[in-house]
């Protein structure tokens, strides 16, 4: 039964991989037994509407999946899958960004071996700050869910609005969108804190910035707020995707987010030279190479992002003309 498989697919999105197969098999057997019992009672096969009512009586997919999750006190079972997904998907990005920044700093200081222990030790501070921001965000959301139910309560839903079955790809869901918004807000808060707290990006190296033979060019201060404004606009658009009324426009909002994202390296490219010498001309030639390399990296990023945007736009147009419009949330 297609509508049953779509319902189970939506539930599977929120189950741990280790137990997903067994849980779905159990749910399928229970739901089929209930459907068959109802058919036997009526003496005929159920219509799609009648089957949908049985499935809807079991609850939203994310709430059904929450029954199979361990209990948590700070973050409830309904929100914990989203919280855990956010941590798992974002933490590797934090590690990668920190490693890249520290590698550049250590190489420029010319003492890689002596600086490595400090960099490794400081990473745990960065990881703790990241965890605290994400946890606090979800805790606040959980509190609002409990105290402002009329505003933040679960919206009306229908099993018939669930995405069609897909073979090789999972449909984006509200589960992922909430995590994306929280990560975006955390990134903005982190960037806003960096100017007053440079250790957030440089770690122990922040104590030695005044000794370096170069510094950021004045253009950084001009374009910094433009980049922050773009990030806020992107986070706002991502927040709009949480609205049930705009869920059908999700693909187009996502394209707008991608377009704004291209603006970030485009703005950064205008800041060249990115670094300027502070007290001597000996490093000018080295800085020319560094500035040119950074500019080339931004140009490559813009080219790749632009190609992807055009491709995704073409896919969205083709999907809109070849399929029924709309994109339902997976709860």
DONU-351488 format. One line per 10 residues: number of its first residue (from 1); their letters; for each residue x, y, z of C-alpha. Coordinates in steps of 0.05 Angstrom, whole numbers, plus 5000, padded with zeros to 4 digits. Last residue first. Layout:
N
NUM) A) X/Y/Z; ...
This chain:
331
331) XXXXXXXXXX) 5140/5300/5211; 5159/5301/5138; 5137/5366/5108; 5102/5367/5041; 5132/5396/4978; 5087/5424/4926; 5078/5422/4851; 5055/5359/4815; 5110/5336/4770; 5140/5352/4702
321) XXXXXXXXXX) 5135/5427/4700; 5156/5438/4772; 5210/5384/4769; 5239/5413/4706; 5240/5483/4736; 5272/5457/4800; 5324/5417/4762; 5342/5477/4719; 5349/5520/4781; 5392/5466/4814
311) XXXXXXXXXX) 5438/5465/4754; 5443/5541/4751; 5458/5545/4825; 5510/5489/4820; 5546/5526/4764; 5544/5590/4805; 5571/5555/4867; 5629/5525/4827; 5647/5592/4795; 5641/5631/4860
301) XXXXXXXXXX) 5685/5581/4897; 5737/5583/4841; 5738/5659/4845; 5745/5657/4921; 5804/5609/4916; 5837/5653/4864; 5830/5713/4910; 5862/5673/4967; 5920/5653/4922; 5930/5724/4898
291) XXXXXXXXXX) 5931/5750/4969; 5982/5697/4991; 6028/5710/4931; 6024/5786/4942; 6035/5775/5016; 6101/5739/5003; 6124/5797/4960; 6105/5848/5013; 6138/5811/5070; 6202/5850/5071
281) XXXXXXXXXX) 6167/5917/5067; 6166/5928/5141; 6121/5948/5199; 6050/5923/5187; 6048/5890/5119; 5978/5883/5087; 5931/5823/5084; 5866/5814/5044; 5888/5857/4987; 5835/5848/4963
271) XXXXXXXXXX) 5770/5862/5000; 5727/5859/4937; 5735/5784/4934; 5701/5779/5002; 5639/5809/4972; 5637/5757/4917; 5655/5702/4967; 5592/5721/5007; 5547/5738/4948; 5547/5665/4925
261) XXXXXXXXXX) 5511/5648/4989; 5456/5698/4972; 5443/5658/4908; 5443/5593/4947; 5392/5620/4996; 5348/5643/4938; 5353/5573/4909; 5331/5544/4977; 5271/5591/4976; 5253/5564/4908
251) XXXXXXXXXX) 5258/5491/4930; 5218/5505/4993; 5159/5538/4958; 5110/5483/4978; 5134/5489/5050; 5112/5562/5051; 5047/5552/5089; 5078/5500/5135; 5129/5552/5158; 5197/5522/5172
241) XXXXXXXXXX) 5221/5543/5103; 5215/5615/5126; 5270/5603/5177; 5317/5584/5120; 5300/5651/5088; 5316/5687/5153; 5382/5649/5160; 5402/5671/5090; 5384/5743/5105; 5425/5740/5169
231) XXXXXXXXXX) 5484/5711/5131; 5479/5766/5078; 5478/5819/5132; 5539/5789/5166; 5575/5791/5099; 5558/5864/5091; 5580/5876/5162; 5649/5849/5148; 5656/5888/5082; 5680/5953/5112
221) XXXXXXXXXX) 5721/5924/5170; 5756/5876/5122; 5774/5934/5076; 5823/5959/5128; 5871/5902/5109; 5882/5846/5158; 5950/5846/5190; 6023/5832/5172; 6091/5824/5204; 6060/5786/5263
211) XXXXXXXXXX) 6079/5808/5333; 6012/5842/5348; 5976/5777/5331; 6015/5738/5384; 5963/5732/5439; 5910/5710/5389; 5954/5650/5373; 5925/5614/5434; 5861/5603/5394; 5859/5641/5329
201) XXXXXXXXXX) 5785/5636/5312; 5750/5641/5379; 5814/5672/5407; 5796/5735/5369; 5744/5754/5422; 5721/5824/5407; 5723/5816/5331; 5703/5742/5335; 5637/5751/5373; 5595/5771/5313
191) XXXXXXXXXX) 5624/5712/5274; 5604/5663/5328; 5534/5692/5333; 5526/5686/5258; 5551/5614/5258; 5503/5595/5315; 5445/5626/5276; 5463/5585/5214; 5470/5521/5256; 5401/5532/5286
181) XXXXXXXXXX) 5369/5545/5218; 5400/5483/5187; 5378/5439/5245; 5307/5464/5238; 5309/5450/5163; 5335/5380/5171; 5277/5355/5214; 5229/5397/5173; 5245/5349/5118; 5286/5342/5054
171) XXXXXXXXXX) 5265/5280/5015; 5312/5222/5019; 5347/5196/4957; 5357/5130/4923; 5289/5100/4910; 5238/5152/4929; 5167/5142/4954; 5123/5202/4945; 5127/5259/4995; 5076/5262/5052
161) XXXXXXXXXX) 5014/5305/5039; 4968/5244/5039; 4988/5231/5111; 4955/5296/5130; 4981/5350/5177; 4955/5405/5222; 5010/5444/5255; 5050/5422/5317; 5050/5476/5370; 5096/5536/5368
151) XXXXXXXXXX) 5046/5593/5375; 4989/5560/5412; 5037/5515/5449; 5076/5573/5479; 5102/5544/5545; 5123/5473/5523; 5146/5488/5453; 5179/5552/5478; 5219/5511/5528; 5240/5462/5473
141) XXXXXXXXXX) 5262/5519/5429; 5303/5548/5486; 5334/5480/5499; 5349/5472/5425; 5386/5537/5421; 5423/5524/5487; 5446/5457/5462; 5472/5486/5396; 5508/5543/5431; 5537/5497/5486
131) XXXXXXXXXX) 5561/5445/5436; 5597/5498/5395; 5628/5529/5457; 5651/5461/5480; 5682/5445/5412; 5719/5511/5412; 5745/5498/5482; 5764/5427/5462; 5803/5455/5403; 5846/5498/5450
121) XXXXXXXXXX) 5886/5437/5472; 5900/5415/5400; 5924/5485/5381; 5967/5490/5443; 5999/5422/5429; 6013/5442/5356; 6048/5508/5370; 6117/5480/5386; 6116/5433/5327; 6092/5484/5276
111) XXXXXXXXXX) 6141/5540/5293; 6142/5585/5231; 6087/5632/5255; 6056/5631/5185; 6054/5555/5185; 6020/5553/5253; 5967/5604/5234; 5951/5570/5168; 5945/5501/5201; 5903/5531/5257
101) XXXXXXXXXX) 5852/5560/5209; 5847/5496/5168; 5841/5451/5229; 5788/5496/5260; 5746/5497/5197; 5751/5421/5188; 5735/5406/5261; 5675/5453/5260; 5651/5423/5195; 5657/5353/5225
91) XXXXXXXXXX) 5614/5377/5284; 5557/5403/5241; 5526/5339/5215; 5530/5299/5280; 5510/5357/5325; 5451/5378/5282; 5426/5306/5276; 5429/5298/5352; 5387/5361/5362; 5336/5339/5309
81) XXXXXXXXXX) 5330/5270/5340; 5325/5303/5409; 5266/5348/5392; 5209/5298/5400; 5245/5261/5456; 5250/5323/5499; 5313/5364/5508; 5337/5379/5579; 5308/5314/5608; 5321/5261/5556
71) XXXXXXXXXX) 5283/5196/5543; 5312/5145/5495; 5280/5144/5425; 5228/5093/5401; 5169/5137/5420; 5203/5195/5384; 5193/5158/5318; 5118/5163/5326; 5125/5238/5342; 5168/5249/5280
61) XXXXXXXXXX) 5118/5211/5237; 5058/5251/5261; 5007/5210/5299; 4979/5139/5302; 4910/5165/5286; 4938/5193/5221; 4954/5123/5198; 4883/5098/5211; 4853/5160/5179; 4897/5150/5117
51) XXXXXXXXXX) 4871/5079/5109; 4800/5105/5108; 4818/5160/5058; 4854/5110/5013; 4793/5065/5012; 4793/5003/5054; 4781/4935/5022; 4714/4902/5038; 4678/4863/5092; 4675/4922/5138
41) XXXXXXXXXX) 4702/4885/5199; 4750/4845/5156; 4776/4910/5126; 4786/4940/5195; 4824/4879/5218; 4867/4882/5155; 4884/4955/5168; 4902/4940/5241; 4945/4881/5221; 4979/4923/5167
31) XXXXXXXXXX) 4994/4977/5218; 5025/4928/5267; 5066/4891/5215; 5092/4956/5185; 5109/4984/5253; 5149/4922/5271; 5186/4923/5204; 5199/4997/5212; 5230/4986/5281; 5273/4928/5258
21) XXXXXXXXXX) 5301/4967/5199; 5313/5031/5238; 5349/5001/5298; 5421/5017/5282; 5404/5075/5235; 5370/5113/5291; 5300/5134/5271; 5278/5203/5246; 5277/5192/5171; 5246/5123/5183
11) XXXXXXXXXX) 5181/5155/5204; 5173/5190/5137; 5188/5126/5100; 5136/5090/5143; 5083/5140/5122; 5103/5135/5049; 5100/5059/5054; 5030/5063/5084; 5005/5110/5029; 5033/5064/4975
1) X) 5000/5000/5000
